[in-house]
């Protein structure tokens, strides 16, 4: 899957990012969100930059992940505005300079856009293997009512698979948006 998404040329990557932005910007979860967490694309991931630009233009607060300094492999989120400085973390992934604005936990966000390697119709997502998002969102596995943030995976349509194995620690997404459609996940909520 990683090789397939990396094989997409720059034009297709750009067009897919624009198409996802068009699809998601009309969804209630995006329209209602005041705070949106996203990521900076790498390794062929679907680029959320067009969607971040729409969020900023709509007056939404945008956040990018930063490695949590004390909680092991987990993420916090720093508010980011276009032009704010970024610095490489220990994996050489650019992230906001955390000293400029206080990092926030995921539960402070209304909407969280996450990258993925593969996904299925049940909302299972295959990440890069570090478990950062699953650890960060672990509290959502036990929440019965109030669920924040809404978690939406962004992917190229070619990343959809028939099914993925589900581990006890996996946190499924609420939906996945590709350049073709919004895949909503139907789950029983108690």
N, C-alpha and C positions, 0 to 999 in steps of 0.2 A: 504494500500500500504506500509506504513512504517513497519508494522508487517511482510508483505511478504518479503520485502527486508532484514529485520533483520533475517528472518528465513533461509536465504541462509547460508550454512556452509562455514567455512573459505576457504576450497579448491575451492568451486564455486566462492566465492568472488574474490579470487586471479586469477583464470582462466578468469573470466569476465574482470577484469582489464587488463590482458595481451591481451585479444582478442580486447578490445576497443583500446588499444595502437597500435596494429598491423593494425587495420582498419583506425584509424585516422592519423597515421604517413605518409600515402601515399596520403592524401587528400591535394589539393592545398592550402586550408586555413591554414593548419599546415605547409606545406613546405615553404610557402611564409612568414609566421609569424617570426618576429625577437623578439617580446615580447609576452609571453604567460602568461595569468592569469589563475590560477587553484585554488584548494581548498584542504584542508586536510579532508579526508573522515571521517564521523561519522554516527552513527545510521543506518548502513547498506547501506549508499550511495556507489555508484560505486567508487572504489578507483583509482584516477588518478596518483598514484605514478609511475607506469610503464611508463606512458606517460610523466610525468615530467622528469624522468630519460632520456628518449629519447631526450627530448627538451634540457636538459643540455648537453648531449653528442653531440648534433648538434650545440652547441654554441648559443642557444637561451637564452634570458634573461627570467627568470621565476619570477612570482609575485604571492603573496598570499594576500587574503583580510585581511584588518584591519578595525575595526570599526572607522568610521570618528568621531573625537572628537567633532566637532562643528555642523555638518550638520544633526543632528538627526539620524534616522535610515537609514544610507547610508554607503557605503563601499568605501574605497580607497585601493590601492594596493601597497605593498612594495616588492621591489626586494628581492628574497630569493635564496640562494645557499645552496646546501647540507652542513650540518654542522652548518649553522647559527642558533643562539639561537631563541627559540620561547618562548612566555610567554602567559599564559591564559588571555583572555579578560574577560569582566564582565559576559559572559555566560559560562566561563570555556573552551572556544574553543581556542586552541593554535593559535597564530598569530605571525608574525615576530615582533621583537622589532623595533618599528617605528623610534627610534632615531638613529639607525645605518645607515639607508638610507631613503631619503625623500620619503614619500608616494606620489603616482601618482593617478590621476583620471582614470577612466575606459577608457576614450577616448585616453589615452596615449598607450593603449595596441592594438596589432594587432588581437589577438585572446583571447577570454575569455571562459573558460570551467566552466560550472555552474552545481551544483547539482540540483536534483529535486525529488519530491515525485511521480509525475505522469506526463505523457505527451500525447498529441494527434498528429495526422498527420498534423494539421494546425499550429503546432509550439507553441501551448499553453502549458505552464508548470505550474504545481502546486508545489509551494515551501513549506517551513516549516511554512508559515503564517506570518512572520515578515515583508515581503515586502522589504527587504534590496536590493535585486538585481533589483526589479522593480524601486525603487527610484533611485538607482545608475545609471540605464540605461534609465531613463525617457526621456532624450534628444533624444534617438533613435526613439521615437514615432513620432517626428516632423521632423526628418532629411529626406530629399528627395533624396539626392544623396550620399554624402560621408558618409559612415556608418562604424564607427570604434568603438569598435572592432567587429569582427564577433563573434557571441555568439552561442556556441554549448553546448547543454545539454548532460550530460553523465548519462546513466541509465542502469539498467538491463532490458532486454526485457520484463519481467513480469510487468514492470511499465507502459507499453503502455495501453491506454484506448481509447474507441471509440471517445469520445469528452469530452472536459472540458468547463465549463463556462468561458467566457472572459469578464473581467471588463475593463473599460476605462483606468485604470492605468497599466494594464498588458503589459509587453514587451515580445513579442514572441521570441523564439530562431530561429536561421537561420537553424539549423539542430539538430538532436539528434543522438548520436552514442550509440548503445548497443553492447553486445557481438556478436550479429548476423548480424547487418547491420548498414548502415548509412541512417537515415531517413532525406532526404532533404525536406525543406519546400519551396514550390513554392508560392511566393508572387509577386504581381505586384509592381514594383518599378517605381515611377514617376520620 
